[in-house]
Amino acid sequence: MSNFNFKESFKFLNSYFLSEKLKEQLEKVIVIVAIVSFGIHLVIIGLIDFDILDIGKYDGNLIISPISAIYTPFSIILIYEVYLLVFYLPKSITNYIGKQYEIITLILIRKIFYDLSNLEFSSDWFSIEGDIQFTIDLIATLILFFLIFQFYRLNSKNKIEKEELTNKTKTHIKVKNVFATILVPVIVILAIFSFGSWLYETLNSTDYSSTSIKTVNTIFFDDFFTVLILIDVLLLLFSFLQTEEFSRVIRNSGFVISTILIKLSFSADNIINTILIVVAVSFGVLILYIYNQYFKLNQRIKP
């Protein structure tokens, strides 16, 4: 009886966490919270500029310009993107990976908004480290946008691969549903813990200059991509039960490598960070392209 109750409870959580209704509700809430947080950030910057609010020793770059206030709503939007990643996990591995690429691209765009408030306009543009980084990030964003477009285009061409739902396939879908259902509360707990730890360390730190944008960027997402690597590896292992197809195993393994490269980018500095992100997404796109070609070849040589 207790086992039945557990199954029913889990089924309820699964249908609630991954429902279209919750997705639409979260979308509305996120938009409202993003707008409100943007307004609050702007008000704080205004109060500081007019010497109405004293922030003591803290001299963070996120409060020196109205442009840097865009950083806050973008952070809120990223939370929704994280939920969408989990939402698409049971439905499609490629869409799930695509959401990872979208998230890391949005993190890069968020950083660009931050960098905009710290640009130094000079004739020696390429002699200033911050300006060089800004230029590289802009170019990288265009490349990533194009790569993500190619990734989804390749994925749409692969729709013909949809096969009959065998028992093995159904089992694999159930496994993905279990992972997705577990991921939702894990992400909430991880987000609260990560932000709480960062806030505590920031408020109790005597060296306020150490609160760099790199530190802020890695809040939650560094740990989040570690969790994704574990999930991806487990999905890879379970995929062996679904299929022995060499091309699919290589594709899924390639996606794991891509996620690991994204995770490593959080530990890298400046230009290396951006290069690792572009390499990670490029690798995923190339893996999917080769997989599609392999699939087409198999279709042609089948009797």
Protein Blocks (a to p, Z undefined) as FASTA:
>chain_A
ZZmmmmmmmmmmmmmmmgfklmmmmmmmmmmmmmmmmmmmmmmmmmmmnomacghjaccf
klmbfklmmmmmmmmmmmmmmmmmmmmmmmomklmmmmmmmmmmmmmmmmmmmmmmmccc
dfklmlpfklmmmmmmmmmmmmmmmmmmmmmmmmmmmmmmpccddfklmmmmmmmmmmmm
mmmmmmmmmmmmmmmmmmmmmmmpcblmlmcfklmmmgojlmmmmmmmmmmmmmmmmmmm
mpccfklmmmmmmmmmmmmmmmmmmmpghjlmmmmmmmmmmmmmmmmmmmmmmmmmmmmm
pZZ
